[in-house]
Amino acid sequence: MISGKGHKMREIVLDTETTGFEPSEGDRIVEIGAVELFNHLPTGRTYHQYINPERNMPEAAFNVHGLSEEFLSDKPVFKDIAQEFVDFIQDSKLVIHNASFDMKFLNAELGWVNRPALPNHQAIDTLAIARRKFPGSPASLDALCRRFGIDNSSRSLHGALLDSEILAEVYLELVGGRQPDLVLSGPEVKTSADGSSSSDWRPAPRPKPLASRLSDAEKAAHDTFIAALGSDALWTKKP
């Protein structure tokens, strides 16, 4: 457990899969995936759980995530995993793409088992961040992967853990790059070489990539993060 002053830098990147769009109409969570970040670096700790929704799986939802009623039938119900989930996220900020959707479902599930709701201010919505940063541009997870050059080729079906891993990459780009402690400090420059400002400024690829500036500790943390994903992780696959 991380506590004390440094606890403020602990963030959980989270994603859920569900049976549909509305818990008020009987839809349930069927999968939760989460990745721990500390000081904007992955620690290798993840949370992943399939959940038995105790109901049928609509075809439209199955086509999105591929989780069948039969597959989920022997998985634990939410009540049985609620404590472990709450213990993992603690009171850390929750980084979620379209946070209102996942928070709506998480709080519905918590309410059904008589547990306190998660406050909305605990969530950081990457969809809102992307829309502010790139107004008028597509802000889906796939679109942001294309913008930042993040490989999401393994994402033929949505999966909560895979999506949270990808979202962690996207989030770190949105807030200033994967290694924020290694970039030059100062305000984001949005002016041209002659000093004139540009309202449609967009980041462009660097002509020549910088040499790696990762420390051994950061490389080790990254290796631990990747190892936690298992052999099917997209990072282990060669293009």
C-alpha positions as CSV (number, residue, x, y, z in Angstrom):
1,M,0.0,0.0,0.0
2,I,1.3,3.4,-1.0
3,S,0.7,6.1,1.6
4,G,2.0,9.5,2.7
5,K,2.8,12.5,0.5
6,G,3.7,10.4,-2.5
7,H,0.3,8.8,-2.5
8,K,-0.9,11.8,-4.4
9,M,1.1,10.6,-7.4
10,R,-0.6,7.2,-7.5
11,E,-3.1,6.9,-10.3
12,I,-5.1,3.9,-11.6
13,V,-5.9,3.6,-15.3
14,L,-9.1,1.7,-15.5
15,D,-11.5,0.2,-18.0
16,T,-14.7,-1.9,-17.8
17,E,-16.6,-4.1,-20.1
18,T,-20.4,-4.4,-19.7
19,T,-23.5,-6.1,-21.0
20,G,-24.9,-2.8,-22.4
21,F,-25.2,0.9,-21.7
22,E,-27.5,1.3,-18.7
23,P,-27.3,-0.2,-15.3
24,S,-30.7,1.2,-14.6
25,E,-32.0,-1.2,-17.3
26,G,-30.3,-4.2,-15.8
27,D,-26.9,-4.0,-17.5
28,R,-23.9,-5.2,-15.5
29,I,-20.1,-5.1,-15.5
30,V,-18.5,-8.2,-16.8
31,E,-14.8,-7.3,-16.7
32,I,-12.6,-4.8,-15.0
33,G,-9.0,-4.0,-15.9
34,A,-6.7,-1.6,-14.2
35,V,-3.1,-0.5,-14.3
36,E,-1.2,1.2,-11.5
37,L,0.9,4.3,-12.2
38,F,3.2,6.0,-9.7
39,N,4.7,9.4,-10.6
40,H,3.4,8.8,-14.2
41,L,5.4,5.5,-14.5
42,P,3.8,2.0,-14.6
43,T,4.7,0.0,-11.6
44,G,3.9,-3.4,-13.1
45,R,0.9,-3.8,-10.7
46,T,-2.4,-4.5,-12.5
47,Y,-5.9,-5.6,-11.5
48,H,-7.9,-7.8,-13.8
49,Q,-11.2,-9.6,-13.1
50,Y,-13.9,-11.2,-15.1
51,I,-17.3,-11.0,-13.4
52,N,-20.5,-13.2,-13.7
53,P,-23.3,-10.7,-14.5
54,E,-26.0,-13.2,-13.6
55,R,-27.9,-12.4,-16.7
56,N,-27.8,-13.1,-20.4
57,M,-25.2,-11.5,-22.7
58,P,-26.8,-9.5,-25.5
59,E,-25.3,-10.2,-29.0
60,A,-24.3,-6.5,-29.5
61,A,-22.2,-6.6,-26.3
62,F,-20.7,-9.9,-27.1
63,N,-19.6,-8.6,-30.5
64,V,-17.7,-5.8,-28.8
65,H,-15.8,-7.8,-26.1
66,G,-16.3,-11.5,-27.0
67,L,-17.3,-12.5,-23.4
68,S,-20.0,-15.1,-23.6
69,E,-22.6,-15.9,-21.0
70,E,-21.1,-19.4,-20.8
71,F,-17.5,-18.1,-20.3
72,L,-18.6,-15.9,-17.5
73,S,-20.9,-18.4,-15.8
74,D,-18.2,-19.8,-13.4
75,K,-16.6,-16.4,-12.7
76,P,-17.2,-14.6,-9.3
77,V,-20.1,-12.2,-8.9
78,F,-19.3,-8.5,-8.2
79,K,-20.1,-8.9,-4.5
80,D,-17.3,-11.4,-4.1
81,I,-14.7,-9.2,-5.7
82,A,-15.8,-5.8,-4.5
83,Q,-13.4,-5.7,-1.5
84,E,-10.4,-6.7,-3.5
85,F,-11.3,-4.1,-6.2
86,V,-11.7,-1.3,-3.6
87,D,-8.5,-2.3,-1.9
88,F,-6.6,-2.0,-5.2
89,I,-7.9,1.4,-6.3
90,Q,-7.9,2.9,-2.7
91,D,-8.6,6.7,-3.1
92,S,-6.3,7.1,-6.0
93,K,-7.3,9.1,-9.0
94,L,-9.0,6.9,-11.6
95,V,-7.9,7.6,-15.2
96,I,-10.8,6.6,-17.5
97,H,-11.8,7.2,-21.1
98,N,-15.3,8.6,-21.0
99,A,-15.3,8.4,-17.2
100,S,-19.0,9.0,-16.7
101,F,-19.8,5.7,-18.3
102,D,-17.5,3.5,-16.2
103,M,-18.2,5.5,-13.0
104,K,-22.0,5.0,-13.5
105,F,-21.5,1.3,-13.7
106,L,-19.0,1.0,-10.9
107,N,-21.2,3.0,-8.6
108,A,-24.3,1.0,-9.6
109,E,-22.5,-2.3,-8.8
110,L,-21.2,-0.9,-5.5
111,G,-24.6,0.4,-4.5
112,W,-26.2,-3.0,-5.2
113,V,-23.9,-4.6,-2.6
114,N,-24.4,-1.7,-0.1
115,R,-21.0,-0.2,-0.5
116,P,-20.2,3.6,-0.7
117,A,-20.1,5.2,-4.1
118,L,-16.9,6.5,-5.7
119,P,-16.9,10.3,-5.8
120,N,-17.0,11.6,-9.3
121,H,-14.1,13.9,-8.6
122,Q,-11.9,10.8,-8.1
123,A,-12.1,10.3,-11.9
124,I,-9.8,11.9,-14.6
125,D,-11.6,11.7,-17.9
126,T,-9.1,11.3,-20.8
127,L,-11.9,11.8,-23.3
128,A,-12.5,15.3,-21.9
129,I,-8.7,16.0,-21.8
130,A,-8.4,14.9,-25.5
131,R,-11.3,17.1,-26.6
132,R,-9.8,20.1,-24.9
133,K,-6.4,19.5,-26.3
134,F,-7.5,18.6,-29.8
135,P,-10.8,20.4,-30.4
136,G,-12.8,19.2,-33.3
137,S,-10.6,16.1,-33.8
138,P,-11.7,12.4,-33.2
139,A,-11.1,11.5,-29.5
140,S,-11.8,7.8,-29.4
141,L,-9.1,5.5,-27.9
142,D,-8.4,4.2,-31.4
143,A,-8.1,7.7,-32.8
144,L,-5.7,8.8,-30.1
145,C,-3.6,5.7,-30.6
146,R,-3.2,6.8,-34.3
147,R,-2.4,10.3,-33.3
148,F,0.3,9.2,-30.8
149,G,1.6,6.3,-32.9
150,I,0.6,3.7,-30.2
151,D,0.3,0.2,-31.5
152,N,-3.2,-1.1,-30.8
153,S,-3.2,-3.8,-33.5
154,S,-4.1,-6.5,-30.9
155,R,-7.3,-4.7,-30.2
156,S,-9.6,-6.6,-32.5
157,L,-12.0,-7.0,-29.5
158,H,-12.3,-4.7,-26.6
159,G,-10.7,-6.1,-23.4
160,A,-10.6,-4.2,-20.2
161,L,-7.0,-4.9,-19.3
162,L,-5.7,-4.4,-22.8
163,D,-7.7,-1.2,-23.1
164,S,-6.4,0.1,-19.8
165,E,-2.8,-0.7,-20.9
166,I,-3.4,1.2,-24.1
167,L,-5.1,4.0,-22.3
168,A,-2.2,4.3,-19.9
169,E,0.0,5.0,-22.9
170,V,-2.5,7.5,-24.3
171,Y,-2.9,9.3,-21.0
172,L,0.9,9.7,-20.5
173,E,1.0,11.3,-24.0
174,L,-1.9,13.6,-23.2
175,V,-0.2,14.9,-20.0
176,G,3.1,15.4,-21.6
177,G,4.8,12.2,-22.7
178,R,5.6,8.9,-21.3
179,Q,8.6,10.1,-19.3
180,P,7.5,13.6,-18.0
181,D,10.4,13.8,-15.6
182,L,12.9,13.6,-18.4
183,V,11.5,16.3,-20.7
184,L,12.5,20.0,-20.4
185,S,10.3,21.9,-18.0
186,G,8.5,25.0,-19.0
187,P,5.2,26.0,-20.7
188,E,4.2,24.2,-23.9
189,V,5.4,26.2,-26.8
190,K,2.8,27.1,-29.4
191,T,4.7,29.8,-31.4
192,S,6.5,29.5,-34.7
193,A,10.2,30.2,-35.2
194,D,9.5,33.9,-36.0
195,G,7.7,34.4,-32.8
196,S,4.2,34.5,-34.2
197,S,1.5,32.4,-32.6
198,S,-0.5,29.7,-34.4
199,S,-4.0,28.9,-33.3
200,D,-3.9,25.6,-35.2
201,W,-0.6,24.4,-33.8
202,R,-0.3,20.7,-33.6
203,P,2.6,18.5,-32.4
204,A,4.6,17.1,-35.3
205,P,6.9,14.0,-35.3
206,R,10.5,14.8,-34.4
207,P,12.7,14.6,-37.6
208,K,15.3,12.6,-35.8
209,P,14.2,10.6,-32.7
210,L,16.1,11.5,-29.5
211,A,18.3,8.8,-28.0
212,S,16.8,6.9,-25.1
213,R,17.2,8.7,-21.8
214,L,15.6,6.1,-19.6
215,S,17.4,5.3,-16.4
216,D,18.1,1.6,-15.4
217,A,15.4,2.0,-12.7
218,E,12.9,3.2,-15.3
219,K,13.8,0.4,-17.7
220,A,13.3,-2.1,-14.9
221,A,10.0,-0.6,-13.9
222,H,8.9,-0.9,-17.6
223,D,10.1,-4.5,-17.8
224,T,8.1,-5.3,-14.7
225,F,5.0,-3.6,-16.2
226,I,5.3,-5.6,-19.4
227,A,6.0,-8.9,-17.6
228,A,2.8,-8.5,-15.7
229,L,0.8,-8.5,-19.0
230,G,1.8,-12.1,-19.9
231,S,3.0,-13.6,-23.2
232,D,0.0,-12.3,-25.2
233,A,0.8,-8.6,-24.6
234,L,1.1,-6.6,-27.8
235,W,4.5,-5.3,-26.6
236,T,5.9,-8.8,-26.9
237,K,5.0,-9.1,-30.6
238,K,7.3,-8.0,-33.4
239,P,5.8,-5.9,-36.2
